[in-house]
């Protein structure tokens, strides 16, 4: 059934191999052309809903079955009285049987065929991208990326008309959210001006690449139709996360019921002339507003700050005065080089731990610290550990480069979780949460407003508060806290008032337990 994707429950995300297997099963079970007719009907139905008053609908069709879906939709739209212009990159003598049947239906319906997009497509019109679909993978780039294909892609990316993508935006790899080599936006001519509205109709299954890396920007609003092909027997490669359950606080609770958070970070200006105490202050603010019972702040600074006058609820502590075995530690925010002196003790003694920023950089450079971090999983009472790298920090921890991390974010997050034996939040568009023994999750909330300094510190502090509030000190508790923190952090940005700048300090104050 055709539906706009709602983020009210977890959604399974299937790999390309599983999608192809479902397609093959349906093709074998049903009469010829049935599956393509269902796909074309779904595309045409959504096209009518998106552009009920379009003067022209341009359908860009590739040579394979994705193009066949487009041709089938073109036939139905023409039968409904719409002006439809189709560009087909296939040929009758080389087309798959189903696509050939849909081409004949489109011809019989009176669809106009053209080698190029119609002139002067405007915002009231509609383009349908049925060029490539899931016919690409990172290790199987697909057809020759030149000539007519690149011209069609260029027109789709430059048009002022809304674009409906069938299965995927063409060129995007279904499992990763990155473009196949040679099909990146700058490889298609002409260069694209500001984007027109985009949406994507995913057929049979939902794909991880729609929700992480470049996928969210490229896909726009996601719609889904399983074409009445059940996918329950096919294992997903990830889940799209859902809102956390509401957990109202008991009336008979007190500050000790909700856990203590100790923020360790904030290298002072005197050390290297680059003061970063603000990062630790932001993490502490987020922990406080995120529901921690008490928040302690241990600044790695020899300066004179005795209290946070804007937030007197935060209690300052010298590092040697912290009872690490009784608190949830958030370590690394703005820690600079100073965090390296205290990190071995934090890894050894912290009851529950969130490692961020410079703490991760220190771990990446020191095999002994790496062993300490991984070894926490073997110690009773110290299994709740989360690391929160951005892509560059993740690359350092994995001994690779940022491009390799971003090329397959699910694989990178899973590798980090396996190597360091803890929960991982790989930050970015479509943050990935992974942990040993858990199916990875892609976070569904957040937007570009978070692309400003300090919001990562806010996430670390919020995660610390949620981890401190978990009833058990286990790896599963760390994974659950990471999922909740990512969702709530992104949801706060999604609810941000229009016209108001999102700063990290304002974001921290907008959090709620």
C-alpha positions as CSV (number, residue, x, y, z in Angstrom):
1,X,0.0,0.0,0.0
2,X,1.3,3.5,-0.9
3,X,2.1,5.5,2.2
4,X,4.2,8.5,3.2
5,X,6.8,7.2,5.5
6,X,6.0,8.0,9.2
7,X,8.7,7.8,11.8
8,X,6.4,6.5,14.5
9,X,7.8,3.0,14.7
10,X,11.0,1.2,13.7
11,X,11.3,0.4,9.9
12,X,13.4,-2.4,8.6
13,X,16.0,-1.3,6.0
14,X,16.9,-4.1,3.6
15,X,20.1,-4.5,1.6
16,X,20.1,-4.6,-2.2
17,X,20.6,-8.4,-2.2
18,X,17.4,-9.0,-0.2
19,X,15.4,-6.6,-2.4
20,X,16.5,-8.4,-5.5
21,X,15.6,-11.8,-3.9
22,X,12.1,-10.5,-3.1
23,X,11.7,-9.2,-6.6
24,X,12.8,-12.6,-8.1
25,X,10.4,-14.4,-5.8
26,X,7.5,-12.2,-6.8
27,X,8.3,-12.5,-10.5
28,X,8.4,-16.3,-10.2
29,X,5.1,-16.4,-8.3
30,X,2.9,-14.0,-10.3
31,X,1.9,-13.8,-14.0
32,X,4.3,-12.0,-16.3
33,X,4.3,-8.2,-16.0
34,X,2.3,-8.2,-12.7
35,X,5.0,-6.7,-10.5
36,X,5.9,-3.9,-13.0
37,X,2.2,-3.1,-13.4
38,X,1.9,-2.7,-9.6
39,X,5.0,-0.6,-9.5
40,X,3.9,1.6,-12.3
41,X,0.5,2.0,-10.7
42,X,2.1,3.2,-7.4
43,X,4.3,5.7,-9.3
44,X,1.3,7.1,-11.3
45,X,-0.8,7.3,-8.2
46,X,1.8,9.3,-6.3
47,X,2.5,11.5,-9.3
48,X,-1.2,12.4,-9.6
49,X,-1.2,13.3,-5.9
50,X,2.0,15.3,-6.0
51,X,1.1,17.3,-9.1
52,X,-2.6,17.3,-9.8
53,X,-2.4,20.4,-12.0
54,X,0.8,19.7,-13.9
55,X,0.8,20.8,-17.5
56,X,3.5,18.4,-18.4
57,X,5.0,15.2,-16.7
58,X,8.4,14.2,-17.9
59,X,9.4,10.6,-17.3
60,X,13.2,9.8,-17.6
61,X,13.4,6.1,-18.1
62,X,16.5,3.9,-18.0
63,X,17.1,0.8,-20.1
64,X,16.3,-1.7,-17.3
65,X,13.3,-2.5,-15.1
66,X,13.4,0.8,-13.2
67,X,12.9,2.4,-16.6
68,X,10.1,-0.1,-17.2
69,X,8.3,1.1,-14.0
70,X,8.6,4.6,-15.4
71,X,7.2,3.6,-18.8
72,X,4.3,1.8,-17.1
73,X,3.5,4.9,-15.0
74,X,3.8,7.0,-18.1
75,X,1.1,4.9,-19.9
76,X,-1.2,5.2,-16.9
77,X,-0.8,8.9,-16.6
78,X,-1.4,9.4,-20.3
79,X,-4.6,7.3,-20.0
80,X,-5.7,9.6,-17.2
81,X,-5.5,12.5,-19.6
82,X,-2.1,14.0,-18.6
83,X,0.5,15.3,-21.1
84,X,3.4,12.9,-20.7
85,X,6.8,13.1,-22.3
86,X,9.1,10.1,-21.9
87,X,12.8,9.8,-22.5
88,X,13.7,6.2,-22.8
89,X,17.4,5.1,-22.8
90,X,16.6,1.6,-23.8
91,X,15.7,0.0,-27.1
92,X,13.1,-2.6,-28.1
93,X,15.7,-5.2,-29.2
94,X,17.6,-5.0,-25.9
95,X,15.0,-4.3,-23.2
96,X,14.0,-6.8,-20.6
97,X,10.6,-8.5,-21.3
98,X,8.6,-6.6,-18.7
99,X,10.1,-3.2,-19.7
100,X,9.4,-4.0,-23.4
101,X,5.8,-4.7,-22.5
102,X,5.5,-1.4,-20.6
103,X,7.1,0.5,-23.6
104,X,4.5,-0.9,-25.9
105,X,1.7,0.1,-23.5
106,X,3.2,3.6,-23.3
107,X,3.3,3.8,-27.1
108,X,-0.3,2.6,-27.4
109,X,-1.5,5.1,-24.8
110,X,-0.1,8.0,-26.8
111,X,2.9,9.0,-24.7
112,X,5.2,11.4,-26.4
113,X,8.8,10.2,-26.7
114,X,11.7,12.7,-26.8
115,X,15.5,12.4,-26.6
116,X,15.5,15.3,-24.1
117,X,13.4,16.9,-21.4
118,X,10.6,19.2,-22.5
119,X,11.5,22.9,-22.7
120,X,10.4,25.2,-19.9
121,X,9.4,22.7,-17.2
122,X,8.3,24.8,-14.3
123,X,7.3,24.4,-10.6
124,X,3.8,23.4,-11.6
125,X,5.1,20.4,-13.6
126,X,6.6,17.1,-12.5
127,X,9.7,15.0,-13.4
128,X,9.9,11.3,-12.7
129,X,13.4,9.8,-12.3
130,X,13.2,6.2,-13.4
131,X,16.7,5.9,-14.7
132,X,18.6,3.5,-12.5
133,X,16.9,2.6,-9.3
134,X,18.8,0.0,-7.3
135,X,20.8,-1.1,-10.3
136,X,24.0,0.2,-8.7
137,X,26.3,-0.9,-5.9
138,X,29.6,0.3,-4.5
139,X,31.4,-2.6,-6.2
140,X,29.2,-2.8,-9.3
141,X,28.9,0.7,-10.7
142,X,26.7,-0.4,-13.5
143,X,26.3,0.9,-17.1
144,X,28.6,3.3,-18.9
145,X,28.1,6.7,-17.3
146,X,28.2,9.0,-20.2
147,X,26.1,10.4,-23.0
148,X,22.3,10.2,-22.7
149,X,22.4,9.0,-19.1
150,X,24.4,12.0,-17.9
151,X,22.4,14.4,-19.9
152,X,19.2,13.0,-18.4
153,X,20.7,13.2,-14.9
154,X,21.8,16.7,-15.5
155,X,18.3,17.8,-16.5
156,X,16.8,16.1,-13.5
157,X,19.2,17.9,-11.2
158,X,18.8,21.3,-12.8
159,X,15.0,21.3,-13.3
160,X,12.8,23.8,-11.6
161,X,10.0,21.2,-11.5
162,X,9.5,18.8,-8.5
163,X,11.2,15.4,-9.0
164,X,9.7,12.0,-8.0
165,X,12.4,9.4,-7.8
166,X,11.5,5.7,-8.3
167,X,13.2,3.5,-5.8
168,X,16.2,5.8,-5.4
169,X,17.6,9.1,-6.7
170,X,19.5,7.8,-9.8
171,X,23.2,7.4,-9.1
172,X,22.7,6.9,-5.3
173,X,23.9,3.5,-4.0
174,X,21.0,1.9,-2.0
175,X,23.1,0.4,0.8
176,X,25.3,3.4,1.6
177,X,23.7,6.7,0.6
178,X,26.8,7.7,-1.5
179,X,26.9,8.2,-5.3
180,X,28.4,5.7,-7.6
181,X,31.7,6.8,-9.2
182,X,31.0,8.9,-12.2
183,X,27.4,9.7,-11.2
184,X,28.1,12.4,-8.6
185,X,26.0,15.6,-9.1
186,X,29.0,17.5,-10.5
187,X,29.6,14.8,-13.1
188,X,26.2,15.5,-14.8
189,X,25.8,18.5,-17.1
190,X,24.7,21.1,-16.7
191,X,25.7,22.1,-13.2
192,X,22.6,22.1,-11.0
193,X,21.2,25.4,-9.6
194,X,19.3,25.4,-6.3
195,X,17.3,22.2,-5.9
196,X,13.6,21.8,-6.7
197,X,11.5,19.7,-4.2
198,X,12.4,16.0,-4.2
199,X,10.6,12.9,-3.1
200,X,11.3,9.2,-3.4
201,X,9.0,6.3,-3.8
202,X,10.8,3.2,-2.4
203,X,9.3,0.0,-3.8
204,X,9.3,-3.5,-2.2
205,X,11.7,-2.5,0.6
206,X,13.2,0.6,2.2
207,X,16.9,1.2,1.7
208,X,19.5,2.4,4.2
209,X,21.0,4.8,1.7
210,X,17.8,6.9,1.7
211,X,18.5,7.9,5.3
212,X,22.2,8.4,5.8
213,X,25.2,10.1,4.2
214,X,23.9,12.0,1.1
215,X,20.6,10.1,1.0
216,X,18.4,12.4,3.1
217,X,19.2,15.5,1.0
218,X,18.9,13.6,-2.3
219,X,15.7,11.6,-1.5
220,X,13.7,14.3,0.1
221,X,10.3,13.1,1.4
222,X,10.2,9.3,1.3
223,X,7.1,7.3,0.3
224,X,6.9,3.5,0.4
225,X,4.9,0.7,-1.2
226,X,5.7,-2.9,-0.6
227,X,3.6,-3.9,-3.7
228,X,2.0,-6.6,-1.5
229,X,5.3,-8.5,-1.4
230,X,6.0,-9.4,2.3
231,X,9.6,-9.0,3.4
232,X,9.3,-10.5,6.8
233,X,11.5,-13.5,5.9
234,X,14.4,-11.3,4.7
235,X,16.7,-10.0,7.4
236,X,17.2,-6.3,7.4
237,X,20.7,-4.7,7.4
238,X,19.6,-2.0,9.8
239,X,16.5,-0.4,11.4
240,X,15.3,3.2,11.0
241,X,14.9,4.4,14.6
242,X,11.6,5.3,16.2
243,X,10.6,7.8,19.0
244,X,11.7,6.5,22.4
245,X,8.9,5.6,24.8
246,X,7.9,8.3,27.2
247,X,9.1,7.6,30.8
248,X,7.4,10.1,33.2
249,X,9.3,10.5,36.5
250,X,7.9,9.0,39.6
251,X,6.5,11.5,42.0
252,X,8.4,10.0,44.9
253,X,11.8,10.4,43.2
254,X,14.7,12.6,44.2
255,X,17.9,13.8,42.6
256,X,19.7,10.6,43.5
257,X,17.1,8.6,41.5
258,X,18.2,10.0,38.2
259,X,22.0,9.5,38.4
260,X,25.1,11.7,38.6
261,X,27.0,12.9,35.6
262,X,30.6,14.1,35.7
263,X,31.8,16.1,32.7
264,X,35.6,15.9,32.3
265,X,37.1,18.2,29.7
266,X,37.7,21.9,28.8
267,X,41.4,22.5,28.3
268,X,42.3,26.0,29.5
269,X,43.6,28.9,27.5
270,X,47.0,28.8,29.3
271,X,47.9,25.3,28.0
272,X,48.2,26.0,24.3
273,X,46.5,29.4,23.8
274,X,43.3,27.6,22.6
275,X,40.8,27.7,25.4
276,X,38.0,25.1,25.1
277,X,36.2,25.3,28.4
278,X,33.0,26.2,26.5
279,X,32.7,22.6,25.2
280,X,32.6,21.1,28.7
281,X,30.2,23.8,29.9
282,X,27.9,22.9,27.0
283,X,28.0,19.2,27.8
284,X,27.3,20.0,31.5
285,X,24.3,22.2,30.5
286,X,22.9,19.4,28.3
287,X,23.3,16.8,31.0
288,X,21.5,19.2,33.4
289,X,18.6,20.0,31.1
290,X,18.6,16.4,29.8
291,X,17.5,15.1,33.3
292,X,20.6,14.2,35.3
293,X,20.0,14.3,39.0
294,X,23.3,16.1,39.6
295,X,26.0,17.4,37.3
296,X,29.6,17.8,38.3
297,X,32.1,19.7,36.1
298,X,35.8,18.9,36.2
299,X,37.6,21.4,34.0
300,X,41.1,20.6,32.8
301,X,42.1,24.2,33.4
302,X,44.3,25.9,35.9
303,X,42.3,29.1,35.5
304,X,40.2,30.8,38.1
305,X,36.6,29.7,37.2
306,X,35.0,28.8,40.5
307,X,31.4,28.5,39.3
308,X,29.3,28.7,36.2
309,X,27.4,31.9,37.0
310,X,24.9,31.2,34.2
311,X,24.3,27.7,35.5
312,X,25.0,27.5,39.2
313,X,23.4,24.1,39.4
314,X,26.6,22.6,38.0
315,X,29.0,21.7,40.7
316,X,32.7,22.2,40.0
317,X,35.1,19.4,41.1
318,X,38.8,18.9,40.8
319,X,39.4,15.7,38.9
320,X,41.1,14.0,41.9
321,X,37.9,14.7,43.9
322,X,35.6,12.8,41.5
323,X,34.3,9.4,42.5
324,X,34.5,8.0,39.0
325,X,33.2,4.6,40.1
326,X,29.9,6.1,41.2
327,X,29.0,8.5,38.4
328,X,28.5,8.5,34.6
329,X,31.5,10.2,33.1
330,X,31.3,12.3,29.9
331,X,35.0,12.7,29.0
332,X,36.7,14.6,26.2
333,X,34.5,17.6,25.3
334,X,37.1,20.4,24.6
335,X,39.7,18.3,26.4
336,X,42.5,19.2,24.0
337,X,45.9,17.6,25.0
338,X,45.0,18.0,28.7
339,X,42.6,15.1,28.6
340,X,45.4,12.6,27.9
341,X,46.7,12.9,31.4
342,X,43.4,11.8,33.0
343,X,42.1,9.4,30.4
344,X,43.8,6.2,31.7
345,X,42.1,6.8,35.1
346,X,38.7,7.5,33.4
347,X,38.9,4.3,31.4
348,X,39.9,2.3,34.4
349,X,37.5,3.6,37.0
350,X,34.4,5.2,35.3
351,X,31.2,3.3,36.1
352,X,29.4,4.4,32.9
353,X,31.2,6.3,30.3
354,X,30.6,8.5,27.2
355,X,33.8,9.3,25.3
356,X,33.8,12.2,22.9
357,X,36.0,14.5,20.9
358,X,39.6,14.8,22.1
359,X,39.3,11.7,24.3
360,X,38.7,9.7,21.1
361,X,41.6,11.4,19.3
362,X,43.8,10.4,22.3
363,X,42.6,6.8,22.1
364,X,43.2,6.7,18.3
365,X,46.9,7.6,18.9
366,X,47.6,5.2,21.8
367,X,47.3,1.4,21.5
368,X,47.4,1.1,25.3
369,X,44.3,3.3,25.6
370,X,42.6,1.3,22.8
371,X,43.1,-1.9,24.8
372,X,41.8,-0.2,27.9
373,X,38.7,1.0,26.1
374,X,38.0,-2.5,24.6
375,X,38.8,-4.1,27.9
376,X,36.0,-2.3,29.7
377,X,33.6,-4.8,28.2
378,X,35.2,-7.6,30.3
379,X,34.9,-5.7,33.6
380,X,31.9,-6.3,35.8
381,X,30.1,-3.0,36.5
382,X,31.8,-1.1,33.7
383,X,30.1,-2.4,30.6
384,X,28.1,0.7,29.8
385,X,30.3,2.6,27.4
386,X,29.5,4.8,24.4
387,X,31.8,6.5,22.0
388,X,30.5,9.4,19.8
389,X,32.9,10.1,16.9
390,X,32.2,12.3,13.9
391,X,33.6,10.9,10.6
392,X,37.1,12.2,11.0
393,X,37.4,10.8,14.6
394,X,35.9,7.5,13.4
395,X,38.6,7.4,10.6
396,X,41.3,7.9,13.2
397,X,39.9,5.2,15.4
398,X,39.7,2.8,12.5
399,X,43.1,3.7,11.0
400,X,41.6,4.8,7.6
401,X,40.4,8.1,6.1
402,X,37.2,10.0,6.3
403,X,36.2,9.1,2.8
404,X,36.3,5.4,3.6
405,X,34.1,6.0,6.7
406,X,31.5,8.0,4.7
407,X,31.6,5.5,1.8
408,X,29.8,3.0,4.1
409,X,28.6,4.5,7.3
410,X,26.8,1.3,8.5
411,X,30.0,-0.8,8.0
412,X,32.2,1.8,9.7
413,X,29.9,2.1,12.8
414,X,29.7,-1.7,13.0
415,X,33.5,-2.0,12.7
416,X,34.0,0.5,15.5
417,X,31.6,-1.4,17.8
418,X,33.4,-4.6,17.1
419,X,36.9,-3.2,17.6
420,X,36.2,-1.3,20.8
421,X,33.4,-3.6,22.1
422,X,31.0,-0.8,23.0
423,X,28.1,1.3,21.7
424,X,28.9,3.7,19.0
425,X,27.2,6.9,17.7
426,X,28.7,7.7,14.3
427,X,27.5,11.3,13.9
428,X,26.4,13.0,10.7
429,X,23.4,13.1,8.5
430,X,21.6,10.0,9.5
431,X,23.6,9.2,12.6
432,X,24.3,5.5,12.9
433,X,24.0,3.8,16.3
434,X,25.8,0.4,16.6
435,X,26.8,-2.0,19.3
436,X,28.0,-5.6,19.5
437,X,25.2,-8.0,19.1
438,X,22.7,-5.3,18.0
439,X,21.3,-4.5,14.6
440,X,22.5,-1.0,13.6
441,X,20.0,1.8,13.8
442,X,19.9,4.9,11.6
443,X,18.6,8.0,13.4
444,X,15.6,9.6,11.7
445,X,15.7,13.0,13.3
446,X,17.8,16.1,12.9
447,X,18.6,18.6,10.2
448,X,21.2,21.1,9.0
449,X,20.6,23.5,11.9
450,X,22.8,21.2,13.9
451,X,25.8,22.0,11.7
452,X,27.2,24.5,14.2
453,X,30.0,24.4,16.8
454,X,29.1,22.7,20.1
455,X,26.1,20.7,19.2
456,X,28.2,17.5,19.4
457,X,29.1,18.5,23.0
458,X,25.3,18.9,23.7
459,X,24.7,15.4,22.4
460,X,27.5,13.9,24.6
461,X,26.0,15.6,27.7
462,X,22.5,14.5,26.9
463,X,23.7,11.0,26.4
464,X,25.5,11.1,29.7
465,X,22.2,12.1,31.4
466,X,20.2,9.4,29.8
467,X,22.9,6.8,30.5
468,X,23.0,7.9,34.2
469,X,19.2,7.4,34.3
470,X,19.3,3.8,33.0
471,X,18.3,1.3,35.7
472,X,21.1,-1.2,34.7
473,X,24.8,-0.8,34.0
474,X,25.0,-3.0,30.9
475,X,26.0,-2.7,27.3
476,X,22.3,-2.9,26.4
477,X,21.7,0.2,28.6
478,X,24.4,2.0,26.7
479,X,22.9,1.2,23.3
480,X,19.4,2.2,24.5
481,X,20.7,5.5,25.9
482,X,22.5,6.3,22.6
483,X,19.3,5.7,20.6
484,X,17.3,7.9,22.9
485,X,19.9,10.7,22.9
486,X,20.2,10.8,19.1
487,X,16.5,10.9,18.6
488,X,15.9,13.6,21.2
489,X,18.8,15.7,20.1
490,X,17.7,15.7,16.5
491,X,14.0,16.2,17.5
492,X,14.9,19.4,19.3
493,X,16.5,20.7,16.1
494,X,13.5,19.6,14.1
495,X,11.2,21.6,16.4
496,X,13.4,24.7,16.3
497,X,11.4,27.9,15.7
498,X,11.7,29.3,12.2
499,X,13.9,32.4,12.0
500,X,15.7,31.8,15.3
501,X,19.3,30.9,15.2
502,X,20.2,27.5,16.7
503,X,23.2,27.7,18.9
504,X,24.5,24.9,21.0
505,X,23.8,26.7,24.3
506,X,20.2,27.4,23.2
507,X,19.8,23.8,22.1
508,X,21.0,22.5,25.5
509,X,18.5,24.7,27.3
510,X,15.7,23.4,25.0
511,X,16.2,19.8,26.1
512,X,13.8,18.1,28.5
513,X,14.1,14.9,30.6
